[in-house]
Amino acid sequence: MDRYEISTLRAYYGALLTDKQDKMISLHYDEDMSYGEIAEMFDVSRNAVLDSIVKGVKHLEEYEASLRLVDKESKIDAMLDELALMATDTDVLEKVKEIKNILEG
């Protein structure tokens, strides 16, 4: 799983992780900090950081496997793009834009 995918999953499910897992994953994947740098910051071993990140990422993957929120939104977004291309009525296009804005939060 690449950085983008992990960051996306964290955006959806990060609140379900422990604060420490969420922060460590963010620092490692979003801020590009090494395990050693994060270990210093939290005053723990590099192994503890690695363990926390691995467990956190595993939880994120499990949440997505169960809830499929990222997958569903991706499919809805693709369908809205198709609908926008097919629409000739400006009211329909406006509704598509409104729905996309709601999805983007």
trRosetta pair geometry for C-beta under 8 A, 3 or more apart (Angstrom, degrees):
i j d omega theta_ij theta_ji phi_ij phi_ji
1 5 4.7 -116 -170 87 91 133
1 6 5.7 108 132 -55 115 90
1 57 7.0 172 66 -175 141 121
1 61 7.2 -131 -54 -82 156 116
2 5 5.2 96 56 10 69 102
2 6 7.2 -137 102 -3 35 92
3 6 5.8 -61 -148 40 30 108
3 7 6.1 29 156 -19 67 110
3 29 4.8 168 -141 -163 85 94
3 30 7.8 151 -175 -73 107 43
4 7 5.8 -57 -146 39 28 110
4 8 6.2 30 154 -21 64 107
5 8 5.6 -54 -148 35 30 113
5 9 6.4 28 155 -16 64 105
6 9 5.8 -53 -147 38 32 109
6 10 6.2 34 152 -21 64 107
6 25 6.7 -138 163 -175 117 112
6 29 5.0 -113 96 -134 130 164
6 57 6.0 -38 -126 -122 115 104
6 60 6.8 87 -144 95 68 160
7 10 5.5 -53 -146 37 31 114
7 11 6.5 39 152 -26 63 100
7 29 5.8 -161 -62 129 87 124
7 30 5.9 112 -108 -78 115 93
8 11 5.6 -49 -154 26 32 114
8 12 6.9 20 152 -8 62 105
8 70 5.9 87 142 -127 114 134
9 12 5.9 -63 -155 42 35 106
9 13 5.8 -28 170 33 73 111
9 14 8.0 121 121 -52 60 75
9 57 8.0 86 84 -143 143 63
9 60 4.0 91 140 172 130 120
9 61 7.1 -17 -143 -68 162 48
9 63 7.4 131 -170 68 103 111
9 64 5.7 -71 -122 -47 110 130
9 70 6.5 -58 -90 -44 65 148
10 13 6.8 -80 -120 62 23 70
10 14 4.1 49 -176 -70 70 109
10 17 7.8 -30 -130 0 81 139
10 22 6.9 132 -154 -142 106 78
10 25 5.8 -175 -97 118 136 131
10 26 6.7 161 172 -75 155 79
10 29 7.6 163 -14 69 148 140
10 60 6.3 -40 -69 -113 60 142
11 14 6.6 24 -71 -9 13 116
12 63 7.6 176 110 119 107 127
12 64 7.4 86 83 -85 143 92
12 69 5.2 163 -161 90 139 131
12 70 5.8 -113 -28 -59 158 92
13 16 4.9 -43 -177 29 80 120
13 17 7.2 86 131 -27 82 91
13 59 7.6 -162 137 127 129 89
13 60 5.3 154 77 -128 130 73
13 63 4.3 124 -129 100 155 159
13 64 7.0 -113 -20 -50 144 77
13 67 7.8 153 -84 43 119 142
13 69 7.8 152 -53 41 95 133
14 17 5.7 -49 -160 21 46 113
14 22 4.7 94 -173 -132 93 113
14 25 7.6 -150 -120 73 100 132
14 26 7.7 54 -137 -58 139 107
14 60 7.8 8 -76 -99 55 112
15 22 7.6 46 -79 -96 26 150
16 59 7.1 -157 111 150 105 120
16 63 6.1 127 72 -93 155 148
17 21 4.1 -118 172 88 118 120
17 22 4.4 149 81 -57 122 87
17 25 7.3 -13 142 8 174 137
17 56 5.1 42 -139 -140 136 99
17 59 6.0 136 -97 88 88 142
17 60 7.3 -18 -61 -61 120 88
18 21 4.5 92 53 6 84 103
18 22 6.9 -155 86 -5 42 87
18 56 7.6 -102 38 -94 83 103
19 22 5.8 -59 -149 39 29 111
19 23 6.1 24 157 -16 66 111
20 23 5.9 -58 -144 40 28 108
20 24 6.1 24 160 -16 65 110
20 42 7.1 85 -146 -132 106 141
20 52 6.1 -77 128 -157 104 143
21 24 6.0 -59 -143 40 26 107
21 25 6.1 25 160 -17 64 109
21 52 5.3 -148 -99 176 71 92
21 53 7.3 159 -149 -91 72 35
21 55 6.7 -91 -116 89 129 94
21 56 3.5 165 -176 -88 113 123
21 59 7.4 35 155 34 157 138
22 25 6.0 -58 -147 37 25 108
22 26 6.3 26 154 -18 62 110
22 56 7.0 -174 -62 -148 40 137
23 26 5.6 -57 -148 38 30 113
23 27 6.2 28 156 -18 66 107
24 27 5.7 -53 -144 37 31 110
24 28 6.1 22 159 -13 65 110
24 38 5.6 87 -136 -174 85 141
24 42 7.3 -20 -83 -38 106 149
24 49 5.9 -171 -151 -151 132 80
24 52 5.1 62 54 109 163 124
24 53 5.3 -118 127 -72 115 86
24 56 6.9 159 71 0 105 155
25 28 6.0 -61 -143 42 27 105
25 29 5.8 -7 172 11 67 116
25 53 5.6 143 -85 -131 71 80
25 56 5.0 -128 -51 114 126 144
25 57 6.7 154 -115 -62 123 79
25 60 7.9 124 -144 -33 165 140
26 29 6.8 -68 -126 52 18 87
26 30 4.8 -24 -167 26 62 126
26 31 6.7 50 140 -6 69 102
27 30 7.1 -30 -73 54 11 86
27 31 4.8 -38 -148 45 47 126
27 33 4.5 -33 161 37 92 132
27 37 7.7 -149 159 103 122 105
27 38 5.2 135 105 -100 139 111
27 41 7.4 -146 -144 52 165 159
28 31 7.4 25 -14 55 11 81
28 32 7.6 35 -178 -119 33 16
28 33 5.8 -83 -91 64 44 78
28 34 7.8 56 -122 -132 81 10
28 35 7.2 26 -107 -76 119 60
28 38 6.3 -31 -64 -47 90 148
28 49 7.8 141 -65 167 127 110
28 53 5.7 12 17 -116 160 142
29 32 7.8 8 -174 -72 13 47
33 37 4.4 -117 -174 86 100 131
33 38 5.3 118 119 -53 122 89
33 41 7.9 4 168 -10 155 140
34 37 4.7 100 54 5 78 100
34 38 7.1 -147 94 -1 42 87
35 38 5.8 -60 -148 41 32 109
35 39 6.0 38 152 -27 67 107
35 46 4.4 78 132 -156 114 93
35 49 4.6 156 -156 92 84 133
35 50 5.6 4 -128 -58 141 85
35 53 7.8 -106 -104 2 96 143
36 39 5.5 -51 -144 33 29 115
36 40 6.6 32 156 -19 62 102
36 46 5.5 -20 -81 -93 59 119
37 40 5.9 -52 -155 32 31 111
37 41 6.5 31 150 -20 63 108
38 41 5.5 -55 -151 35 35 115
38 42 6.3 9 159 2 69 111
38 49 4.7 122 96 -136 117 141
39 42 6.4 -70 -143 51 26 93
39 43 7.8 82 164 -97 57 4
39 44 5.4 -109 -146 78 72 66
39 45 5.9 -33 -145 158 128 15
39 46 4.7 -68 -50 -76 151 55
39 48 6.9 116 -118 57 95 96
39 49 4.9 -99 -69 -27 82 132
40 43 7.3 19 -171 -75 29 46
42 48 7.8 -134 100 104 129 122
42 49 7.0 147 42 -85 134 97
44 48 4.0 -90 156 78 121 145
44 49 6.3 146 91 -48 112 79
45 48 4.6 106 57 -1 78 99
45 49 7.3 -138 100 -2 48 83
46 49 5.5 -51 -154 34 39 114
46 50 6.3 41 149 -19 69 104
47 50 5.6 -52 -146 38 33 112
47 51 6.1 36 154 -20 66 107
48 51 5.7 -53 -145 37 29 113
48 52 6.3 30 155 -19 63 107
49 52 5.8 -57 -149 37 28 110
49 53 6.3 23 156 -15 65 109
50 53 5.9 -60 -146 39 28 108
50 54 6.1 26 158 -18 66 110
51 54 5.9 -56 -143 38 26 109
51 55 6.2 21 160 -13 63 110
52 55 6.0 -59 -146 41 26 107
52 56 6.1 27 156 -21 63 111
53 56 5.6 -56 -144 38 28 113
53 57 6.2 27 159 -17 65 106
54 57 6.0 -55 -146 37 27 108
54 58 6.3 31 153 -21 62 108
55 58 5.5 -55 -149 35 32 115
55 59 6.5 34 153 -20 65 103
56 59 5.7 -53 -152 33 32 111
56 60 6.5 34 150 -20 65 103
57 60 5.5 -49 -149 33 35 115
57 61 6.5 36 152 -18 65 103
58 61 5.8 -55 -151 36 31 111
58 62 6.4 32 151 -19 65 106
59 62 5.5 -55 -147 37 33 112
59 63 6.3 36 154 -22 67 102
60 63 5.8 -52 -149 33 30 112
60 64 6.6 25 154 -14 63 106
61 64 5.9 -57 -149 39 31 108
61 65 6.2 35 152 -23 65 107
62 65 5.5 -52 -145 35 32 114
62 66 6.4 23 158 -12 65 108
63 66 6.0 -65 -151 42 28 104
63 67 5.7 -13 169 15 69 117
64 67 6.5 -69 -121 55 25 85
64 68 6.6 78 -180 -90 59 33
64 69 7.0 -99 -121 37 68 77
64 70 5.6 -18 -132 21 115 116
64 71 7.2 113 -177 -15 97 100
65 68 7.6 8 -168 -63 13 73
68 71 4.5 -54 -168 50 85 119
68 72 5.4 90 128 -29 92 98
69 72 5.8 -55 -142 38 27 109
69 73 6.3 24 161 -16 64 107
70 73 6.1 -58 -147 38 27 107
70 74 6.3 30 154 -22 63 109
71 74 5.7 -58 -150 35 28 114
71 75 6.5 24 156 -15 64 107
72 75 5.8 -59 -150 38 31 109
72 76 6.2 29 155 -18 67 108
73 76 5.6 -54 -144 39 33 112
73 77 6.1 37 155 -23 66 107
73 103 6.0 145 -149 -165 103 115
74 77 5.8 -54 -147 35 27 113
74 78 6.5 27 154 -18 62 105
75 78 5.8 -52 -148 35 32 111
75 79 6.4 31 154 -18 64 106
76 79 5.7 -57 -149 38 31 111
76 80 6.3 32 152 -20 66 105
76 103 6.6 -174 104 -106 127 146
77 80 5.7 -53 -148 35 31 112
77 81 6.6 35 151 -21 63 102
77 100 7.1 84 -126 -120 80 89
77 103 6.5 -177 -78 131 92 160
78 81 5.6 -51 -151 32 33 114
78 82 6.6 34 150 -18 64 103
79 82 5.6 -51 -151 36 35 113
79 83 6.3 37 150 -20 66 105
80 83 5.4 -51 -144 37 34 114
80 84 6.3 39 154 -23 65 103
80 96 5.3 147 -168 -158 94 95
80 99 6.0 -155 -116 94 137 123
80 100 5.7 164 139 -69 154 96
80 103 8.0 -149 -8 0 159 151
81 84 5.7 -52 -149 33 30 113
81 85 6.7 29 152 -18 62 104
82 85 5.8 -57 -154 35 32 110
82 86 6.4 21 153 -12 67 110
83 86 5.8 -62 -146 42 31 106
83 87 6.0 39 155 -37 68 107
83 92 7.4 -126 159 162 101 111
83 96 5.6 -176 100 -103 113 128
84 87 5.7 -46 -139 22 29 116
84 93 6.0 81 -138 -126 80 78
84 96 4.7 172 -77 136 92 162
84 97 7.9 89 -105 -53 124 70
87 92 4.1 -154 -145 103 131 125
87 93 5.1 174 105 -62 139 77
87 96 6.7 -149 -8 -20 155 139
88 92 7.8 46 50 44 39 132
89 92 4.3 82 76 3 100 107
89 93 7.0 -173 94 -7 54 83
90 93 5.4 -51 -148 38 40 115
90 94 6.3 46 152 -23 68 102
91 94 5.7 -52 -150 34 31 113
91 95 6.5 33 151 -19 63 104
92 95 5.7 -54 -151 35 33 112
92 96 6.5 37 150 -21 65 103
93 96 5.6 -50 -149 33 34 114
93 97 6.5 34 152 -18 64 103
94 97 5.6 -53 -151 36 33 112
94 98 6.4 36 150 -21 65 104
95 98 5.5 -50 -147 34 34 115
95 99 6.4 35 154 -19 65 103
96 99 5.8 -54 -150 35 30 110
96 100 6.4 31 152 -18 64 106
97 100 5.7 -54 -147 37 32 112
97 101 6.4 35 153 -21 65 105
98 101 5.7 -54 -150 34 31 112
98 102 6.6 33 152 -20 64 103
99 102 5.6 -52 -152 33 34 113
99 103 6.5 33 151 -18 65 105
100 103 5.6 -54 -149 37 33 112
100 104 6.3 30 154 -19 66 107
101 104 5.8 -55 -145 37 31 110
102 105 7.7 34 171 -73 33 35
